[in-house]
Amino acid sequence: MSAETKAALDQAVAAHFADEQDGAILTGYVLQAKGQGFTDGDNDRTRLLRAIAEGQDYITTLGLVDWMRIVAQRTALED
């Protein structure tokens, strides 16, 4: 990811968080995305991307990922 794209992502996530959480300040995030490749060399393979907040420590990252896993499992069991 280019430095410009990463800076824009950090700013967008922080702005969205503040909007959704009554002006709260973002202290960390994990973005996980899944996509599909379509070029001949890809063989239609799945693409994965992970991005974290600039300067974020691994303890915060692991905590957020674990929390997402717990919430996703709970949601799946409720459906």
Secondary structure as the mmCIF struct_conf table of DSSP 4:
data_model
#
loop_
_struct_conf.conf_type_id
_struct_conf.id
_struct_conf.beg_label_comp_id
_struct_conf.beg_label_asym_id
_struct_conf.beg_label_seq_id
_struct_conf.end_label_comp_id
_struct_conf.end_label_asym_id
_struct_conf.end_label_seq_id
HELX_RH_AL_P HELX_RH_AL_P1 ALA A 3 GLU A 20
TURN_TY1_P TURN_TY1_P1 GLN A 21 GLY A 23
HELX_LH_PP_P HELX_LH_PP_P1 ALA A 24 LEU A 26
STRN STRN1 VAL A 30 GLN A 36
BEND BEND1 THR A 39 THR A 39
HELX_RH_3T_P HELX_RH_3T_P1 ASP A 40 ASP A 42
TURN_TY1_P TURN_TY1_P2 ASN A 43 ASP A 44
STRN STRN2 THR A 46 ILE A 52
TURN_TY1_P TURN_TY1_P3 GLU A 54 GLY A 55
HELX_RH_AL_P HELX_RH_AL_P2 TYR A 58 GLU A 78
#
